[in-house]
Amino acid sequence: MIELTVQEIADAVAGRVVGMAEAERSTVSCDSATTDSRDVVPGTLFIAKPGEVTDGHRFVGGSRAAGSPVALAEREVTDESGEPYPAILVDDVVAAMGRLAHHIVGELRRTGDVTVIGITGSAGKTTTKDLLAGIFGAHGPTIAPVGSYNGEVGVPLTVFRADRSTRFLVIEMGANHIGNIRYLCDMVMPDFGAILKVGTAHAGEFGGVENIAITKSELADGVAPDGGVALNIDDPRVAPMQAKASAPVTYFGVEGRHVRDGEKNLVEARNLRTDADGCPRFQLAFPDGGEFDVASKLIGEHHVYNLLAAAVLAFRAGIEPRDIVEGLNTLGAGSRYRMERTDRADGVTVINDAYNANPESMSAALRTLAQMGRDAQPPRRTWAVLGPMLELGDASVEEHDKLGRQVVRLNIPKLIVIGDEAAPIFNAAHLEGSWGDEAVWVKDVDEAYEILRRELREGDIALFKSSNGAGLRFLGDRVAHDHPGDPHSGHELGRKAQGTA
């Protein structure tokens, strides 16, 4: 974080300083910030955020002992003698984090040469962010979110890691209500932004897919007029968002999936196919006429849109096409549980894609699984280990039903469905013709693990896919780290993983 005095922080967040002499407020400073007291070092602003599990105010004293000069808090916390710990008091700590992040971005623009990139969409944000972090990182100091820090807390925490040397600041923008993306845009003022797609993730929370589209379009409106907006021309809900953009628009898409318009700025994937490992290959065509071969290390044809979005944003931010393509060809998944591949010693391959799920990403993962099994020489047996897609609202049963039928139609021979909410997947697969032990329903991950431990054999490919809250990513880890032949392997890891879910 750029170094700021206590008074500068207080002014930025409209807070009131307590527990510190007035003379100290302009001499004591902070050069980092965290909501986790375990990460406090001397000079850290400790943010006492109230949370669902615990309240950060409980750790103000401990953070002070660890070297925090001041806390950002909603109420006074006193020491054993009744004196308040040094703090900047605000009505809402999370809102204050946003104000401080806005101030820091403004300072970076005033004193440095930072370019701010925003990414949103119903799927693919984290993968696109990771690609850009790798591409930009070769051209200057780059800050990007840890994991999926993409909301009103995660975005400020990302900004707080930037300093005056930062050249590229990549921001992932998530949402669950109309107005969320607008809020994040006002906070970080992106120079360039990409909207990947509009899907049905969180449709229940949003009140429908149209409200998701409205929310994602807030990025098109939130990019600076002298910057640039990247839109997925193949998504019928994204392409029309050009009407909301005040900045120039560059489209991205796959050849044959859209109507050509010679006047459009377009970055296009031509001759798209996948190799035997399910990795996309294509010719990447830029608006200036340059065309380059891309052979990505990401697994799944659906990643083509993440690759294209990263290419557009890097291109518009001034990176040369050859450098962009070099990055696309060398970078794999940078965050865990995104089509993460593990090849076990016994020849079993585990694909762990269980960080999140919606109907579109579920379908794409199943198509990739089927293709990997079908195109291998010799063909490999495939397993779909599926948990529920959460937050789909009234569409939940219908969407799970569609997946069960798709598993059968893709000729995926083994299906394990976990949990009551996912049961319609099993029911639909059974009705579609997947009988006997081809499709099974189990109540929890332990039952699923026992089946896999007994029945996985050399050459099998097992896909694990569910919403984050279902915890199948930990089951995927458990199976990936199994030791063939050991009847107890995986059990200890399984207990540990479930404890952190």
Rosetta blueprint (number, residue, H / E / L):
1 M L
2 I L
3 E L
4 L E
5 T E
6 V H
7 Q H
8 E H
9 I H
10 A H
11 D H
12 A H
13 V H
14 A L
15 G L
16 R E
17 V E
18 V E
19 G L
20 M L
21 A L
22 E H
23 A H
24 E H
25 R H
26 S H
27 T L
28 V L
29 S E
30 C E
31 D L
32 S E
33 A E
34 T E
35 T L
36 D L
37 S H
38 R H
39 D H
40 V L
41 V L
42 P L
43 G L
44 T E
45 L E
46 F E
47 I E
48 A L
49 K L
50 P E
51 G L
52 E L
53 V L
54 T L
55 D E
56 G H
57 H H
58 R H
59 F H
60 V H
61 G H
62 G H
63 S H
64 R H
65 A H
66 A L
67 G L
68 S L
69 P L
70 V E
71 A E
72 L E
73 A E
74 E L
75 R L
76 E L
77 V L
78 T E
79 D L
80 E L
81 S L
82 G L
83 E L
84 P E
85 Y L
86 P L
87 A E
88 I E
89 L E
90 V L
91 D L
92 D L
93 V H
94 V H
95 A H
96 A H
97 M H
98 G H
99 R H
100 L H
101 A H
102 H H
103 H H
104 I H
105 V H
106 G H
107 E H
108 L H
109 R H
110 R H
111 T H
112 G L
113 D L
114 V L
115 T E
116 V E
117 I E
118 G E
119 I E
120 T E
121 G L
122 S L
123 A L
124 G L
125 K H
126 T H
127 T H
128 T H
129 K H
130 D H
131 L H
132 L H
133 A H
134 G H
135 I H
136 F H
137 G H
138 A L
139 H L
140 G L
141 P L
142 T E
143 I E
144 A L
145 P L
146 V L
147 G L
148 S L
149 Y L
150 N L
151 G L
152 E L
153 V L
154 G H
155 V H
156 P H
157 L H
158 T H
159 V H
160 F L
161 R L
162 A L
163 D L
164 R L
165 S L
166 T L
167 R L
168 F E
169 L E
170 V E
171 I E
172 E E
173 M L
174 G L
175 A L
176 N L
177 H L
178 I L
179 G L
180 N H
181 I H
182 R H
183 Y H
184 L H
185 C H
186 D H
187 M H
188 V H
189 M L
190 P L
191 D L
192 F E
193 G E
194 A E
195 I E
196 L L
197 K L
198 V L
199 G L
200 T L
201 A L
202 H L
203 A H
204 G H
205 E H
206 F H
207 G L
208 G L
209 V H
210 E H
211 N H
212 I H
213 A H
214 I H
215 T H
216 K H
217 S H
218 E H
219 L H
220 A H
221 D H
222 G H
223 V L
224 A L
225 P L
226 D L
227 G L
228 G E
229 V E
230 A E
231 L E
232 N E
233 I L
234 D L
235 D L
236 P L
237 R L
238 V L
239 A H
240 P H
241 M H
242 Q H
243 A H
244 K H
245 A L
246 S L
247 A L
248 P L
249 V E
250 T E
251 Y E
252 F E
253 G E
254 V E
255 E L
256 G L
257 R L
258 H L
259 V L
260 R L
261 D L
262 G L
263 E L
264 K L
265 N L
266 L E
267 V E
268 E E
269 A E
270 R E
271 N E
272 L E
273 R E
274 T E
275 D L
276 A L
277 D L
278 G L
279 C L
280 P E
281 R E
282 F E
283 Q E
284 L E
285 A E
286 F L
287 P L
288 D L
289 G L
290 G L
291 E E
292 F E
293 D E
294 V E
295 A E
296 S L
297 K L
298 L L
299 I L
300 G L
301 E H
302 H H
303 H H
304 V H
305 Y H
306 N H
307 L H
308 L H
309 A H
310 A H
311 A H
312 V H
313 L H
314 A H
315 F H
316 R H
317 A L
318 G L
319 I L
320 E L
321 P H
322 R H
323 D H
324 I H
325 V H
326 E H
327 G H
328 L H
329 N H
330 T H
331 L L
332 G L
333 A L
334 G L
335 S L
336 R L
337 Y L
338 R L
339 M L
340 E E
341 R E
342 T E
343 D E
344 R L
345 A L
346 D L
347 G L
348 V L
349 T E
350 V E
351 I E
352 N E
353 D L
354 A L
355 Y L
356 N L
357 A L
358 N L
359 P H
360 E H
361 S H
362 M H
363 S H
364 A H
365 A H
366 L H
367 R H
368 T H
369 L H
370 A H
371 Q H
372 M H
373 G H
374 R H
375 D H
376 A L
377 Q L
378 P L
379 P L
380 R L
381 R L
382 T E
383 W E
384 A E
385 V E
386 L E
387 G L
388 P L
389 M L
390 L L
391 E L
392 L L
393 G H
394 D H
395 A H
396 S H
397 V H
398 E H
399 E H
400 H H
401 D H
402 K H
403 L H
404 G H
405 R H
406 Q H
407 V H
408 V H
409 R H
410 L L
411 N L
412 I L
413 P L
414 K E
415 L E
416 I E
417 V E
418 I E
419 G L
420 D H
421 E H
422 A H
423 A H
424 P H
425 I H
426 F H
427 N H
428 A H
429 A H
430 H H
431 L H
432 E H
433 G L
434 S L
435 W L
436 G L
437 D L
438 E L
439 A E
440 V E
441 W E
442 V E
443 K L
444 D L
445 V H
446 D H
447 E H
448 A H
449 Y H
450 E H
451 I H
452 L H
453 R H
454 R H
455 E H
456 L L
457 R L
458 E L
459 G L
460 D L
461 I E
462 A E
463 L E
464 F E
465 K E
466 S L
467 S L
468 N H
469 G H
470 A H
471 G L
472 L H
473 R H
474 F H
475 L H
476 G H
477 D H
478 R H
479 V H
480 A H
481 H L
482 D L
483 H L
484 P L
485 G L
486 D L
487 P L
488 H L
489 S L
490 G L
491 H H
492 E H
493 L H
494 G H
495 R H
496 K H
497 A H
498 Q H
499 G H
500 T L
501 A L
